[in-house]
Amino acid sequence: MAEPIPAAAADDSLLRVEGLKVHFPVTEGVVVQKRVGSVKAVDGVSFALRRGETFGLVGESGCGKSTTALAVLRMLEPTAGRVVFEGQDLTRLGRAQMRPFRRRMQMVYQDPFGSLNPRMKVRDIVGEPLVVHGLATDRSAYRARVDGLMDLVGLLPDMADRYPHEFSGGQRQRIGIARALALEPSLLICDEPVSALDVSIQAQVVNLLMDLQERLGLTYLFIAHDLSVVRHISDRIGVMYLGRIVEIASRDALFAEPRHPYTQALLAAVPLPDPAREAARPHELIAGEVPSVRNPPAGCGFHPRCPEAMERCRERRPELARRSRSVVACHLYDADGGGG
Amino acid sequence: MSEAALPRIAGVSAGPPGRLAALWEFLARLGREKPLGAAGGIVFLVFLLCGIFADVLAPYGINETNLAVRLQPPSLDYPLGTDHLGRDVLSRILKGAQLSMIVSFVAAGLATVVSLVIGVVSGYFGGRTDMVMQRGVDAWMTFPDLVLLIVIVSVVGPGIPQIVLVLGLLYGIAGSRIVRGAVVSVKENMYTHAAQSIGARTFHVLRRHIVPNVMPVLIVLFTTRIGAVILTEAGLSFLGLGVPPPAPTWGAMLSGTGRTYMYLGPWLALAPGLCLTIVVYAINVYGDALRDLLDPRMRGTQ
């Protein structure tokens, strides 16, 4: 191990996730349930978000990105680890103690259709957080607040008396953002907020998010599988594979100099906009399938698919350690040279 | 019970300001978009009013026997004829509307509430709660309805309150399965999740997200149960366990005198049979219209 993982200085980190694990039991039997194993959806994830930054979390489907987000929100109980938000370890809080913190962290969802109740008017959807937290006592102030939120996300306040089905996907996503901003949170968790949208609309929503961040001083945990979107919005990026973070780096460092073989493969898979160059460049695809999270490989989770895999990759799991501009979990960069 | 019942069922969108305006708007939409449903509602309302004012409208006493005019076919004096004891069928139909409506409405209402409570608790909380409750429902449902009814009614004795209670429970528990299924599916929607992550209390989530979205199921459950209750009550009357005679319920008229004297006086069976059919049909089309109108996505279609 070289240097320890650099934790963000305590005073400017808004959210610190330390050794987060979320394991789901796998049971057999109908009446008497016997635990026969566990799915390690998230298995020891650590990262920190500084105030005002955007931390991108990328990885392919099933790597545990969304599970991490849900555990941060305490919508899933973490099996182990700590989630420190604004100096408070959330994993120790009871349901009632958790409520004030829910005001401070909100989520924007992937599916703009499923995340809005079809039987509620947009006004009630956007204002729901205010109602839930007892902030909707004054009727006219409440109306003004909802109108203001609509305006903030670029929707006309007159539209608030319509139902969600009358809006397009991009508009619905704006409604979801307005709802998330109603309580003036400090942290916004965006779980694939644009992946269900048309490309042209994606840019609008991403730009809206960036604009809002600047105006309101928000901190984003931005989950996505689309690297170009993440590159556009993130300050720092964490790459997840099989429930673990394999590399964390600033955006520029990650794209200029990806260290982990998985990160390199991910970047190589992004098509170039120019068809001629795209056709000309070599394509090195990752071989094989993602291993089952129920029965992950020993050692490094990526070794069965890794072009650089060595003996020790099969035996020992690499820990995250700082290598020049990145923090990476890979034996290639072991101090002894790894022999690769 | 009549018009006041509408906004309560329709209450999803009716806010405090202009409840009356919202009601008018709803009725206008009902007439404009769902004429058949509106007709069903009106027919149903007419029967309801007949039931309420049965004692005023009935030309004869319901138990007024006149053996001189027994088994008379419909005439000007007796618009729906008379039965084997010379009682006026119209008067008994009107009174029967009252009894059958009370029994079917209260029992179907109770059944819907029971279904809602069991279905929501079981479906929303899931896990062990769900497991225990559903096994209880399974056990209950292994008994044939009629056997349960006969046992319970013969223990507590016949009478309107008992019958309403028993039918309500019986259909309520059976229907809870359907509600539970709907709740489980609604619960998985992201908007439920969003409300929970905001910090909404369970009651808020149930009231604002779960119940409004299982409302279509509840409406259909309620309207189909009305007919079922009337028919089951008729079956009980036939066994002598229904609303005790001489009180005239439609079911009893149909299965009692109607059946016995079918060949001598077909009007005895036709009158309650037709009334039953019309009311059940009317309430069903009205329920369907209500279900569609309450869905914001259906707004402006058709």
Interface residues (C-beta under 8 A of the other chain):
Chain A: L73 M75 M98 R99 R102 R103 Q106 M107 Y109 Q110 D111 G114 S115 L116 N117 P118 R119 M120 K121 I125 E128 P129 V131 V132 H133 Y163 H165 G176 R179 L183
Chain B: V12 S13 N189 M190 Y191 H193 A194 A195 Q196 S197 I198 G199 A200 R201 H204 R208 H209 P212 N213 M215 L294 D295 P296 R297 R299
